[in-house]
Amino acid sequence: MLHRNVEDLTAENARQEAALSESSRTVRALMNRIEAADQRRGAQLEKVEATVFGVRQVLDADRDQAAAQATQRGRESAVLSQALAELRAELVAWREDSDRRIAAHDEHLGRADDELRLLTERFAAIETGPMLESDPAAAAGSSGAGARAWSGLLVDLASPNAGIRWQAVVGLGDTKDPEVVPSLLPMLTDKDVFVRMACARVLGDLGENAAVPGLIDALEDAEAPVREAASIALRTVTGKDLRFDPLGNEADRAKKVKAWREWWNKLQEEPDSAPG
């Protein structure tokens, strides 16, 4: 009986060992599958990490490029804003200058209308008034053999009547005698604008270099018509054009007057090259 029990126990132990061995093999197989799965997941994780790293590099590069582009656009925008501001300032200055020139032209036209009206009145006075002696024969008969034909007009240059002074200036110019230039030069500063204009025109017609300094000074006259007449006379006498604008601003006119004086002074140092 005891022997049978021992055999049964031995058989039972063998069965349990067989079952335990089978369980061990199952567990080992399961662990192998888990390890293989872990390895596959590790490989997949590495691929994902590599992909994420590559995407991050691309994003970083795009971000840097976008930042650089934004910086460049900022610089370009600043440059454009500055250019627009300068252009706007130039347009404002141009408009102001245009308005000033238009106003100056309107004033010039108004003065021209006044000049035409006064000249019309003076011509009417000449036609109805006594004639000035400008005929050489008549002057010689009344002033003596040694007197100039136009000497009688010199007194009229000092007349308190602007119309008579104007007639005297024109009459002296009509003589075409270069000797009248010294007598005419003071009339460039006459208090009457029309006398000054007529004097500048007459000196230009006479074409004598002696009138050049006075005509240059007349470029600084307070009245644009006088400045214009002096400028035309200078071009006529010298044959030179320094592009003086009688309606230009004071600074630009001053530069041109200085250029005229420097040119004339240099010419005096080289008398052989003087005009005329």
DRENPA-3360 file (N, C-alpha, C; in nm, 2 decimals, always signed):
BEGIN
1 = MLHRNVED = +0.08/-0.12/+0.00/+0.00/+0.00/+0.00/+0.09/+0.12/+0.00 ~ +0.18/+0.12/+0.08/+0.28/+0.23/+0.09/+0.35/+0.25/-0.04 ~ +0.39/+0.14/-0.10/+0.46/+0.14/-0.23/+0.37/+0.21/-0.34 ~ +0.24/+0.17/-0.33/+0.15/+0.23/-0.43/+0.14/+0.38/-0.41 ~ +0.13/+0.42/-0.29/+0.12/+0.57/-0.26/+0.25/+0.64/-0.31 ~ +0.36/+0.58/-0.29/+0.48/+0.64/-0.34/+0.48/+0.65/-0.49 ~ +0.44/+0.55/-0.55/+0.43/+0.55/-0.70/+0.33/+0.66/-0.75 ~ +0.22/+0.67/-0.67/+0.13/+0.78/-0.72/+0.18/+0.92/-0.70;
9 = LTAENARQ = +0.26/+0.93/-0.59/+0.32/+1.06/-0.56/+0.42/+1.09/-0.67 ~ +0.50/+0.99/-0.70/+0.60/+1.01/-0.80/+0.54/+1.05/-0.94 ~ +0.43/+0.98/-0.97/+0.36/+1.01/-1.10/+0.31/+1.15/-1.09 ~ +0.25/+1.19/-0.98/+0.20/+1.32/-0.97/+0.30/+1.43/-0.98 ~ +0.42/+1.40/-0.92/+0.53/+1.50/-0.93/+0.58/+1.51/-1.07 ~ +0.58/+1.40/-1.14/+0.62/+1.40/-1.28/+0.52/+1.48/-1.36 ~ +0.39/+1.46/-1.33/+0.30/+1.54/-1.41/+0.31/+1.69/-1.38 ~ +0.33/+1.72/-1.25/+0.35/+1.86/-1.21/+0.47/+1.93/-1.27;
17 = EAALSESS = +0.58/+1.84/-1.28/+0.70/+1.90/-1.34/+0.68/+1.92/-1.49 ~ +0.61/+1.82/-1.55/+0.58/+1.84/-1.69/+0.50/+1.97/-1.72 ~ +0.40/+1.98/-1.63/+0.31/+2.10/-1.64/+0.39/+2.23/-1.62 ~ +0.48/+2.23/-1.51/+0.56/+2.34/-1.48/+0.66/+2.38/-1.60 ~ +0.72/+2.27/-1.66/+0.81/+2.29/-1.77/+0.73/+2.35/-1.89 ~ +0.61/+2.30/-1.91/+0.53/+2.36/-2.02/+0.49/+2.50/-1.99 ~ +0.46/+2.53/-1.87/+0.43/+2.67/-1.83/+0.56/+2.76/-1.85 ~ +0.68/+2.71/-1.82/+0.80/+2.78/-1.83/+0.82/+2.81/-1.98;
25 = RTVRALMN = +0.80/+2.71/-2.06/+0.82/+2.73/-2.21/+0.72/+2.84/-2.26 ~ +0.60/+2.83/-2.21/+0.50/+2.93/-2.25/+0.54/+3.07/-2.21 ~ +0.58/+3.08/-2.08/+0.62/+3.21/-2.03/+0.74/+3.27/-2.11 ~ +0.84/+3.17/-2.14/+0.96/+3.22/-2.21/+0.92/+3.26/-2.36 ~ +0.83/+3.18/-2.42/+0.79/+3.22/-2.55/+0.72/+3.36/-2.55 ~ +0.64/+3.38/-2.44/+0.56/+3.51/-2.43/+0.66/+3.62/-2.41 ~ +0.76/+3.60/-2.33/+0.86/+3.70/-2.30/+0.94/+3.74/-2.43 ~ +0.97/+3.63/-2.51/+1.04/+3.65/-2.64/+0.96/+3.74/-2.73;
33 = RIEAADQR = +0.82/+3.71/-2.73/+0.74/+3.79/-2.82/+0.73/+3.93/-2.77 ~ +0.73/+3.95/-2.63/+0.73/+4.09/-2.58/+0.85/+4.16/-2.61 ~ +0.97/+4.09/-2.60/+1.10/+4.16/-2.63/+1.10/+4.19/-2.78 ~ +1.05/+4.10/-2.87/+1.05/+4.14/-3.01/+0.96/+4.26/-3.04 ~ +0.84/+4.26/-2.97/+0.75/+4.37/-2.99/+0.82/+4.50/-2.94 ~ +0.89/+4.49/-2.83/+0.96/+4.61/-2.78/+1.07/+4.66/-2.88 ~ +1.14/+4.56/-2.94/+1.24/+4.60/-3.03/+1.18/+4.67/-3.15 ~ +1.06/+4.61/-3.20/+1.00/+4.68/-3.31/+0.95/+4.82/-3.28;
41 = RGAQLEKV = +0.89/+4.83/-3.16/+0.85/+4.96/-3.11/+0.96/+5.06/-3.10 ~ +1.08/+5.01/-3.05/+1.20/+5.09/-3.04/+1.24/+5.14/-3.17 ~ +1.24/+5.05/-3.27/+1.28/+5.09/-3.41/+1.18/+5.20/-3.46 ~ +1.05/+5.17/-3.44/+0.95/+5.26/-3.49/+0.97/+5.40/-3.42 ~ +1.00/+5.39/-3.29/+1.02/+5.52/-3.21/+1.14/+5.60/-3.27 ~ +1.24/+5.53/-3.30/+1.36/+5.59/-3.35/+1.33/+5.66/-3.49 ~ +1.25/+5.59/-3.57/+1.21/+5.65/-3.70/+1.12/+5.77/-3.68 ~ +1.03/+5.76/-3.58/+0.94/+5.88/-3.55/+1.03/+5.99/-3.50;
49 = EATVFGVR = +1.12/+5.96/-3.41/+1.21/+6.07/-3.36/+1.29/+6.13/-3.47 ~ +1.34/+6.05/-3.56/+1.42/+6.10/-3.67/+1.33/+6.19/-3.76 ~ +1.21/+6.15/-3.78/+1.12/+6.23/-3.86/+1.09/+6.36/-3.79 ~ +1.06/+6.35/-3.66/+1.03/+6.47/-3.59/+1.15/+6.57/-3.59 ~ +1.27/+6.51/-3.58/+1.39/+6.60/-3.58/+1.40/+6.66/-3.72 ~ +1.38/+6.59/-3.82/+1.39/+6.65/-3.96/+1.29/+6.76/-3.98 ~ +1.16/+6.73/-3.93/+1.05/+6.83/-3.94/+1.09/+6.95/-3.86 ~ +1.15/+6.93/-3.74/+1.19/+7.05/-3.66/+1.30/+7.13/-3.73;
57 = QVLDADRD = +1.39/+7.06/-3.79/+1.50/+7.14/-3.86/+1.44/+7.22/-3.98 ~ +1.34/+7.16/-4.05/+1.28/+7.23/-4.16/+1.20/+7.35/-4.11 ~ +1.13/+7.33/-4.00/+1.05/+7.44/-3.94/+1.14/+7.55/-3.89 ~ +1.26/+7.51/-3.82/+1.35/+7.61/-3.78/+1.41/+7.69/-3.89 ~ +1.44/+7.62/-4.00/+1.50/+7.69/-4.12/+1.39/+7.78/-4.18 ~ +1.27/+7.73/-4.19/+1.16/+7.82/-4.24/+1.14/+7.94/-4.15 ~ +1.15/+7.92/-4.02/+1.13/+8.03/-3.92/+1.24/+8.13/-3.94 ~ +1.37/+8.08/-3.95/+1.48/+8.18/-3.97/+1.46/+8.25/-4.10;
65 = QAAAQATQ = +1.42/+8.18/-4.21/+1.41/+8.25/-4.34/+1.29/+8.35/-4.33 ~ +1.18/+8.32/-4.26/+1.07/+8.41/-4.24/+1.11/+8.53/-4.16 ~ +1.20/+8.51/-4.06/+1.24/+8.62/-3.98/+1.33/+8.71/-4.06 ~ +1.42/+8.65/-4.14/+1.51/+8.73/-4.23/+1.43/+8.81/-4.33 ~ +1.33/+8.74/-4.39/+1.24/+8.81/-4.49/+1.17/+8.93/-4.42 ~ +1.12/+8.90/-4.30/+1.05/+9.01/-4.22/+1.14/+9.13/-4.20 ~ +1.26/+9.09/-4.16/+1.36/+9.20/-4.13/+1.39/+9.28/-4.26 ~ +1.41/+9.21/-4.37/+1.43/+9.28/-4.50/+1.32/+9.36/-4.54;
73 = RGRESAVL = +1.19/+9.30/-4.52/+1.08/+9.38/-4.56/+1.07/+9.51/-4.47 ~ +1.11/+9.49/-4.34/+1.10/+9.61/-4.25/+1.20/+9.72/-4.30 ~ +1.32/+9.67/-4.34/+1.42/+9.77/-4.39/+1.36/+9.84/-4.52 ~ +1.31/+9.76/-4.61/+1.25/+9.81/-4.74/+1.14/+9.90/-4.71 ~ +1.06/+9.87/-4.61/+0.94/+9.95/-4.58/+0.99/+10.09/-4.52 ~ +1.10/+10.08/-4.44/+1.15/+10.21/-4.38/+1.21/+10.29/-4.49 ~ +1.28/+10.23/-4.59/+1.34/+10.31/-4.70/+1.23/+10.37/-4.78 ~ +1.13/+10.29/-4.81/+1.01/+10.34/-4.89/+0.94/+10.45/-4.82;
81 = SQALAELR = +0.92/+10.44/-4.69/+0.86/+10.54/-4.61/+0.94/+10.67/-4.62 ~ +1.08/+10.66/-4.60/+1.16/+10.78/-4.61/+1.15/+10.84/-4.75 ~ +1.16/+10.76/-4.85/+1.15/+10.81/-4.99/+1.01/+10.88/-5.01 ~ +0.91/+10.82/-4.96/+0.77/+10.89/-4.97/+0.77/+11.02/-4.90 ~ +0.83/+11.02/-4.78/+0.83/+11.15/-4.70/+0.91/+11.25/-4.78 ~ +1.03/+11.22/-4.83/+1.11/+11.31/-4.91/+1.03/+11.36/-5.03 ~ +0.96/+11.27/-5.10/+0.89/+11.30/-5.22/+0.77/+11.40/-5.18 ~ +0.71/+11.37/-5.07/+0.60/+11.45/-5.02/+0.65/+11.59/-4.99;
89 = AELVAWRE = +0.77/+11.60/-4.93/+0.83/+11.73/-4.90/+0.86/+11.81/-5.03 ~ +0.92/+11.73/-5.13/+0.95/+11.80/-5.25/+0.83/+11.85/-5.32 ~ +0.72/+11.77/-5.32/+0.59/+11.81/-5.38/+0.54/+11.94/-5.31 ~ +0.55/+11.94/-5.18/+0.50/+12.06/-5.11/+0.58/+12.18/-5.14 ~ +0.72/+12.16/-5.15/+0.81/+12.27/-5.18/+0.78/+12.32/-5.33 ~ +0.76/+12.22/-5.42/+0.73/+12.25/-5.56/+0.60/+12.33/-5.57 ~ +0.50/+12.29/-5.49/+0.37/+12.36/-5.50/+0.38/+12.50/-5.44 ~ +0.46/+12.51/-5.33/+0.48/+12.65/-5.27/+0.55/+12.74/-5.37;
97 = DSDRRIAA = +0.66/+12.68/-5.44/+0.74/+12.76/-5.53/+0.65/+12.79/-5.65 ~ +0.57/+12.70/-5.70/+0.48/+12.73/-5.81/+0.38/+12.84/-5.77 ~ +0.32/+12.83/-5.65/+0.23/+12.94/-5.61/+0.30/+13.07/-5.60 ~ +0.43/+13.07/-5.55/+0.50/+13.19/-5.54/+0.53/+13.25/-5.68 ~ +0.57/+13.16/-5.78/+0.60/+13.21/-5.91/+0.47/+13.26/-5.98 ~ +0.36/+13.19/-5.96/+0.23/+13.24/-6.02/+0.19/+13.37/-5.96 ~ +0.21/+13.39/-5.83/+0.18/+13.52/-5.77/+0.27/+13.63/-5.82 ~ +0.40/+13.59/-5.84/+0.50/+13.69/-5.89/+0.46/+13.73/-6.04;
105 = HDEHLGRA = +0.42/+13.62/-6.12/+0.38/+13.65/-6.25/+0.25/+13.74/-6.26 ~ +0.16/+13.71/-6.17/+0.04/+13.79/-6.16/+0.07/+13.94/-6.13 ~ +0.17/+13.95/-6.03/+0.21/+14.08/-5.99/+0.28/+14.15/-6.11 ~ +0.36/+14.07/-6.18/+0.44/+14.13/-6.30/+0.34/+14.17/-6.40 ~ +0.24/+14.09/-6.43/+0.13/+14.13/-6.53/+0.06/+14.26/-6.48 ~ +0.03/+14.26/-6.35/-0.04/+14.38/-6.30/+0.05/+14.51/-6.32 ~ +0.18/+14.49/-6.29/+0.27/+14.61/-6.31/+0.28/+14.64/-6.46 ~ +0.28/+14.54/-6.55/+0.28/+14.56/-6.69/+0.16/+14.64/-6.74;
113 = DDELRLLT = +0.04/+14.60/-6.68/-0.08/+14.68/-6.72/-0.07/+14.82/-6.67 ~ -0.02/+14.84/-6.55/+0.00/+14.98/-6.50/+0.10/+15.05/-6.59 ~ +0.21/+14.98/-6.63/+0.31/+15.05/-6.71/+0.25/+15.09/-6.85 ~ +0.17/+15.00/-6.90/+0.11/+15.03/-7.03/+0.01/+15.15/-7.02 ~ -0.06/+15.15/-6.91/-0.16/+15.26/-6.89/-0.08/+15.40/-6.88 ~ +0.03/+15.39/-6.79/+0.10/+15.52/-6.77/+0.18/+15.56/-6.90 ~ +0.23/+15.46/-6.98/+0.30/+15.49/-7.10/+0.20/+15.55/-7.20 ~ +0.08/+15.50/-7.20/-0.02/+15.56/-7.29/-0.05/+15.70/-7.25;
121 = ERFAAIET = -0.06/+15.72/-7.12/-0.09/+15.86/-7.08/+0.03/+15.95/-7.11 ~ +0.15/+15.90/-7.10/+0.27/+15.98/-7.13/+0.28/+16.01/-7.28 ~ +0.25/+15.91/-7.36/+0.26/+15.94/-7.50/+0.15/+16.04/-7.54 ~ +0.03/+16.03/-7.48/-0.07/+16.13/-7.50/-0.02/+16.27/-7.46 ~ +0.05/+16.27/-7.35/+0.10/+16.40/-7.30/+0.20/+16.46/-7.40 ~ +0.29/+16.36/-7.45/+0.39/+16.41/-7.55/+0.33/+16.46/-7.67 ~ +0.22/+16.40/-7.72/+0.15/+16.44/-7.85/+0.09/+16.57/-7.83 ~ +0.03/+16.60/-7.71/-0.04/+16.72/-7.69/+0.05/+16.83/-7.63;
129 = GPMLESDP = +0.16/+16.80/-7.57/+0.25/+16.89/-7.50/+0.36/+16.95/-7.60 ~ +0.44/+17.04/-7.55/+0.55/+17.09/-7.63/+0.65/+16.99/-7.66 ~ +0.71/+16.99/-7.78/+0.81/+16.90/-7.82/+0.95/+16.93/-7.76 ~ +1.02/+16.83/-7.72/+1.15/+16.85/-7.66/+1.25/+16.86/-7.78 ~ +1.35/+16.95/-7.76/+1.44/+16.97/-7.87/+1.54/+16.85/-7.87 ~ +1.53/+16.77/-7.97/+1.63/+16.66/-7.99/+1.69/+16.66/-8.13 ~ +1.65/+16.75/-8.21/+1.70/+16.77/-8.34/+1.84/+16.84/-8.33 ~ +1.94/+16.78/-8.39/+2.07/+16.84/-8.38/+2.08/+16.98/-8.43;
137 = AAAAGSSG = +2.02/+17.01/-8.54/+2.02/+17.15/-8.60/+1.96/+17.25/-8.50 ~ +1.84/+17.21/-8.45/+1.77/+17.30/-8.36/+1.85/+17.32/-8.24 ~ +1.91/+17.21/-8.18/+1.98/+17.22/-8.06/+2.11/+17.31/-8.08 ~ +2.17/+17.29/-8.20/+2.29/+17.37/-8.23/+2.25/+17.52/-8.24 ~ +2.14/+17.55/-8.29/+2.10/+17.69/-8.31/+2.07/+17.75/-8.18 ~ +2.02/+17.67/-8.08/+1.97/+17.73/-7.95/+2.08/+17.72/-7.85 ~ +2.18/+17.63/-7.86/+2.27/+17.61/-7.76/+2.41/+17.66/-7.79 ~ +2.43/+17.70/-7.91/+2.56/+17.75/-7.95/+2.64/+17.64/-8.02;
145 = AGARAWSG = +2.75/+17.68/-8.10/+2.82/+17.59/-8.18/+2.89/+17.48/-8.11 ~ +2.93/+17.51/-7.98/+3.01/+17.41/-7.91/+2.93/+17.32/-7.82 ~ +2.80/+17.33/-7.82/+2.71/+17.25/-7.73/+2.67/+17.12/-7.80 ~ +2.65/+17.02/-7.72/+2.60/+16.89/-7.77/+2.46/+16.91/-7.82 ~ +2.42/+16.83/-7.92/+2.28/+16.84/-7.97/+2.18/+16.80/-7.86 ~ +2.22/+16.71/-7.77/+2.13/+16.66/-7.67/+2.15/+16.73/-7.53 ~ +2.23/+16.83/-7.52/+2.26/+16.89/-7.39/+2.13/+16.95/-7.33 ~ +2.04/+16.99/-7.40/+1.91/+17.04/-7.35/+1.84/+16.94/-7.27;
153 = LLVDLASP = +1.86/+16.81/-7.30/+1.78/+16.70/-7.24/+1.84/+16.67/-7.10 ~ +1.96/+16.71/-7.07/+2.03/+16.68/-6.94/+1.95/+16.75/-6.83 ~ +1.91/+16.87/-6.85/+1.83/+16.94/-6.75/+1.71/+16.86/-6.71 ~ +1.64/+16.81/-6.81/+1.52/+16.73/-6.79/+1.54/+16.61/-6.71 ~ +1.66/+16.55/-6.70/+1.68/+16.44/-6.62/+1.66/+16.46/-6.47 ~ +1.67/+16.59/-6.43/+1.65/+16.63/-6.29/+1.52/+16.68/-6.26 ~ +1.42/+16.67/-6.36/+1.29/+16.73/-6.34/+1.21/+16.65/-6.23 ~ +1.13/+16.72/-6.15/+1.05/+16.65/-6.05/+0.94/+16.57/-6.11;
161 = NAGIRWQA = +0.91/+16.60/-6.24/+0.81/+16.52/-6.31/+0.87/+16.40/-6.37 ~ +0.81/+16.28/-6.33/+0.87/+16.15/-6.38/+0.85/+16.14/-6.53 ~ +0.74/+16.19/-6.58/+0.71/+16.18/-6.72/+0.82/+16.25/-6.80 ~ +0.86/+16.37/-6.76/+0.96/+16.45/-6.83/+1.10/+16.37/-6.82 ~ +1.13/+16.32/-6.70/+1.25/+16.24/-6.69/+1.25/+16.12/-6.78 ~ +1.14/+16.05/-6.79/+1.13/+15.94/-6.88/+1.15/+15.98/-7.03 ~ +1.09/+16.10/-7.07/+1.11/+16.15/-7.20/+1.25/+16.18/-7.23 ~ +1.32/+16.24/-7.13/+1.46/+16.27/-7.15/+1.55/+16.15/-7.17;
169 = VVGLGDTK = +1.52/+16.04/-7.09/+1.60/+15.92/-7.10/+1.58/+15.86/-7.24 ~ +1.45/+15.86/-7.29/+1.43/+15.80/-7.42/+1.49/+15.89/-7.53 ~ +1.48/+16.02/-7.51/+1.54/+16.11/-7.61/+1.69/+16.10/-7.61 ~ +1.76/+16.08/-7.50/+1.90/+16.06/-7.50/+1.94/+15.93/-7.57 ~ +1.85/+15.83/-7.55/+1.88/+15.70/-7.62/+1.86/+15.71/-7.77 ~ +1.77/+15.79/-7.81/+1.75/+15.81/-7.96/+1.86/+15.88/-8.03 ~ +1.95/+15.95/-7.95/+2.06/+16.01/-8.02/+2.17/+15.91/-8.07 ~ +2.17/+15.79/-8.01/+2.26/+15.69/-8.04/+2.41/+15.73/-8.01;
177 = DPEVVPSL = +2.42/+15.83/-7.93/+2.56/+15.89/-7.90/+2.61/+15.82/-7.77 ~ +2.72/+15.75/-7.78/+2.78/+15.69/-7.66/+2.81/+15.78/-7.55 ~ +2.83/+15.91/-7.58/+2.86/+16.01/-7.48/+2.75/+16.03/-7.38 ~ +2.63/+15.98/-7.41/+2.51/+16.00/-7.32/+2.52/+15.90/-7.20 ~ +2.60/+15.80/-7.21/+2.59/+15.69/-7.12/+2.62/+15.74/-6.97 ~ +2.73/+15.82/-6.95/+2.75/+15.87/-6.81/+2.63/+15.95/-6.75 ~ +2.56/+16.02/-6.84/+2.45/+16.09/-6.79/+2.33/+16.00/-6.76 ~ +2.32/+15.89/-6.83/+2.21/+15.80/-6.81/+2.22/+15.70/-6.69;
185 = LPMLTDKD = +2.35/+15.67/-6.66/+2.37/+15.57/-6.55/+2.30/+15.60/-6.42 ~ +2.31/+15.73/-6.38/+2.24/+15.76/-6.25/+2.09/+15.74/-6.25 ~ +2.03/+15.74/-6.37/+1.88/+15.72/-6.39/+1.84/+15.57/-6.36 ~ +1.94/+15.48/-6.35/+1.91/+15.34/-6.32/+1.86/+15.33/-6.17 ~ +1.88/+15.43/-6.09/+1.84/+15.43/-5.95/+1.73/+15.54/-5.93 ~ +1.67/+15.59/-6.04/+1.56/+15.69/-6.03/+1.45/+15.63/-5.94 ~ +1.38/+15.72/-5.87/+1.27/+15.67/-5.79/+1.15/+15.62/-5.86 ~ +1.14/+15.65/-5.99/+1.03/+15.60/-6.07/+1.06/+15.47/-6.14;
193 = VFVRMACA = +0.98/+15.37/-6.13/+1.02/+15.24/-6.19/+1.02/+15.25/-6.34 ~ +0.94/+15.33/-6.40/+0.93/+15.33/-6.55/+1.05/+15.40/-6.60 ~ +1.10/+15.50/-6.53/+1.23/+15.57/-6.57/+1.34/+15.47/-6.56 ~ +1.35/+15.39/-6.46/+1.46/+15.29/-6.44/+1.45/+15.19/-6.55 ~ +1.33/+15.14/-6.58/+1.31/+15.04/-6.69/+1.36/+15.10/-6.83 ~ +1.31/+15.22/-6.85/+1.35/+15.29/-6.98/+1.50/+15.31/-6.99 ~ +1.56/+15.34/-6.88/+1.71/+15.37/-6.88/+1.78/+15.24/-6.91 ~ +1.74/+15.12/-6.84/+1.81/+15.00/-6.87/+1.79/+14.96/-7.02;
201 = RVLGDLGE = +1.67/+14.98/-7.07/+1.65/+14.94/-7.21/+1.74/+15.03/-7.30 ~ +1.74/+15.16/-7.28/+1.82/+15.25/-7.36/+1.97/+15.21/-7.35 ~ +2.02/+15.18/-7.23/+2.16/+15.14/-7.22/+2.19/+15.02/-7.29 ~ +2.10/+14.92/-7.30/+2.12/+14.80/-7.38/+2.12/+14.83/-7.52 ~ +2.04/+14.92/-7.57/+2.04/+14.96/-7.71/+2.17/+15.03/-7.75 ~ +2.22/+15.11/-7.66/+2.35/+15.18/-7.69/+2.46/+15.08/-7.70 ~ +2.46/+14.97/-7.62/+2.56/+14.87/-7.63/+2.70/+14.91/-7.58 ~ +2.71/+15.00/-7.49/+2.84/+15.04/-7.44/+2.88/+14.97/-7.31;
209 = NAAVPGLI = +3.01/+14.92/-7.31/+3.06/+14.84/-7.20/+3.05/+14.93/-7.07 ~ +3.06/+15.06/-7.08/+3.06/+15.14/-6.96/+2.93/+15.13/-6.88 ~ +2.83/+15.08/-6.94/+2.70/+15.06/-6.87/+2.69/+14.93/-6.80 ~ +2.78/+14.84/-6.82/+2.77/+14.70/-6.76/+2.77/+14.71/-6.61 ~ +2.86/+14.77/-6.54/+2.85/+14.77/-6.39/+2.72/+14.82/-6.34 ~ +2.67/+14.93/-6.40/+2.54/+14.98/-6.35/+2.42/+14.89/-6.38 ~ +2.43/+14.82/-6.49/+2.32/+14.72/-6.53/+2.33/+14.60/-6.43 ~ +2.45/+14.56/-6.39/+2.46/+14.45/-6.30/+2.40/+14.49/-6.16;
217 = DALEDAEA = +2.43/+14.62/-6.12/+2.37/+14.67/-6.00/+2.21/+14.67/-6.01 ~ +2.16/+14.70/-6.13/+2.02/+14.71/-6.15/+1.95/+14.57/-6.14 ~ +2.03/+14.46/-6.15/+1.97/+14.33/-6.13/+1.92/+14.31/-5.99 ~ +1.97/+14.40/-5.89/+1.92/+14.39/-5.75/+1.81/+14.49/-5.73 ~ +1.75/+14.55/-5.83/+1.64/+14.64/-5.81/+1.52/+14.57/-5.74 ~ +1.45/+14.65/-5.67/+1.33/+14.60/-5.59/+1.22/+14.55/-5.68 ~ +1.22/+14.60/-5.81/+1.11/+14.57/-5.90/+1.15/+14.47/-6.01 ~ +1.07/+14.37/-6.02/+1.11/+14.26/-6.12/+1.12/+14.32/-6.26;
225 = PVREAASI = +1.03/+14.41/-6.31/+1.04/+14.46/-6.45/+1.17/+14.53/-6.47 ~ +1.22/+14.60/-6.37/+1.35/+14.67/-6.39/+1.46/+14.56/-6.39 ~ +1.46/+14.46/-6.31/+1.56/+14.35/-6.31/+1.55/+14.28/-6.45 ~ +1.44/+14.26/-6.50/+1.42/+14.20/-6.63/+1.49/+14.28/-6.74 ~ +1.46/+14.41/-6.74/+1.51/+14.50/-6.84/+1.66/+14.51/-6.83 ~ +1.72/+14.51/-6.71/+1.86/+14.51/-6.69/+1.93/+14.38/-6.74 ~ +1.86/+14.27/-6.72/+1.91/+14.14/-6.76/+1.92/+14.13/-6.91 ~ +1.81/+14.18/-6.98/+1.81/+14.18/-7.13/+1.92/+14.27/-7.18;
233 = ALRTVTGK = +1.94/+14.39/-7.12/+2.04/+14.48/-7.16/+2.18/+14.42/-7.14 ~ +2.20/+14.36/-7.03/+2.33/+14.29/-7.01/+2.36/+14.19/-7.12 ~ +2.27/+14.11/-7.16/+2.29/+14.01/-7.26/+2.32/+14.08/-7.39 ~ +2.25/+14.19/-7.42/+2.27/+14.26/-7.54/+2.41/+14.32/-7.55 ~ +2.45/+14.38/-7.44/+2.58/+14.45/-7.44/+2.70/+14.35/-7.44 ~ +2.69/+14.25/-7.36/+2.80/+14.16/-7.34/+2.80/+14.04/-7.43 ~ +2.68/+14.00/-7.48/+2.67/+13.88/-7.56/+2.68/+13.75/-7.48 ~ +2.66/+13.77/-7.34/+2.67/+13.66/-7.25/+2.54/+13.64/-7.17;
241 = DLRFDPLG = +2.51/+13.52/-7.15/+2.38/+13.49/-7.08/+2.41/+13.40/-6.96 ~ +2.40/+13.46/-6.84/+2.42/+13.38/-6.71/+2.29/+13.33/-6.66 ~ +2.18/+13.33/-6.74/+2.05/+13.28/-6.70/+2.00/+13.34/-6.57 ~ +2.00/+13.47/-6.56/+1.94/+13.54/-6.45/+1.79/+13.54/-6.46 ~ +1.72/+13.49/-6.35/+1.58/+13.49/-6.35/+1.52/+13.61/-6.27 ~ +1.46/+13.71/-6.33/+1.42/+13.83/-6.25/+1.31/+13.79/-6.16 ~ +1.24/+13.68/-6.18/+1.13/+13.64/-6.09/+1.18/+13.53/-5.99 ~ +1.31/+13.49/-5.99/+1.36/+13.39/-5.90/+1.36/+13.44/-5.76;
249 = NEADRAKK = +1.39/+13.34/-5.66/+1.39/+13.38/-5.52/+1.52/+13.47/-5.50 ~ +1.52/+13.53/-5.39/+1.63/+13.63/-5.36/+1.77/+13.56/-5.36 ~ +1.77/+13.44/-5.30/+1.90/+13.37/-5.29/+1.96/+13.34/-5.43 ~ +1.87/+13.28/-5.51/+1.91/+13.25/-5.65/+1.96/+13.37/-5.73 ~ +1.88/+13.48/-5.71/+1.92/+13.60/-5.78/+2.05/+13.66/-5.73 ~ +2.08/+13.65/-5.60/+2.20/+13.69/-5.55/+2.32/+13.61/-5.60 ~ +2.30/+13.48/-5.62/+2.41/+13.40/-5.68/+2.44/+13.45/-5.82 ~ +2.34/+13.47/-5.90/+2.36/+13.51/-6.04/+2.43/+13.65/-6.05;
257 = VKAWREWW = +2.38/+13.74/-5.96/+2.45/+13.88/-5.96/+2.59/+13.86/-5.92 ~ +2.62/+13.78/-5.82/+2.76/+13.76/-5.79/+2.84/+13.70/-5.91 ~ +2.78/+13.61/-5.98/+2.85/+13.55/-6.10/+2.87/+13.65/-6.20 ~ +2.77/+13.74/-6.22/+2.79/+13.85/-6.32/+2.91/+13.94/-6.27 ~ +2.92/+13.98/-6.15/+3.03/+14.07/-6.10/+3.16/+14.00/-6.11 ~ +3.17/+13.87/-6.07/+3.29/+13.80/-6.08/+3.34/+13.79/-6.23 ~ +3.25/+13.76/-6.32/+3.28/+13.76/-6.46/+3.33/+13.89/-6.51 ~ +3.26/+14.00/-6.47/+3.30/+14.13/-6.52/+3.44/+14.17/-6.46;
265 = NKLQEEPD = +3.46/+14.15/-6.33/+3.59/+14.18/-6.27/+3.70/+14.11/-6.33 ~ +3.68/+13.98/-6.36/+3.78/+13.90/-6.43/+3.81/+13.95/-6.57 ~ +3.71/+14.00/-6.63/+3.72/+14.06/-6.77/+3.81/+14.18/-6.76 ~ +3.79/+14.26/-6.65/+3.87/+14.38/-6.65/+4.02/+14.35/-6.63 ~ +4.05/+14.23/-6.58/+4.19/+14.20/-6.56/+4.25/+14.15/-6.70 ~ +4.16/+14.12/-6.79/+4.20/+14.07/-6.92/+4.13/+14.16/-7.03 ~ +4.17/+14.29/-7.04/+4.10/+14.39/-7.12/+4.09/+14.34/-7.27 ~ +4.19/+14.26/-7.31/+4.18/+14.23/-7.46/+4.06/+14.14/-7.49;
273 = SAPG = +4.01/+14.07/-7.39/+3.89/+13.98/-7.41/+3.76/+14.05/-7.38 ~ +3.76/+14.18/-7.35/+3.63/+14.25/-7.32/+3.54/+14.25/-7.44 ~ +3.41/+14.24/-7.42/+3.31/+14.24/-7.53/+3.31/+14.37/-7.60 ~ +3.27/+14.37/-7.73/+3.25/+14.49/-7.80/+3.38/+14.56/-7.84;
% end
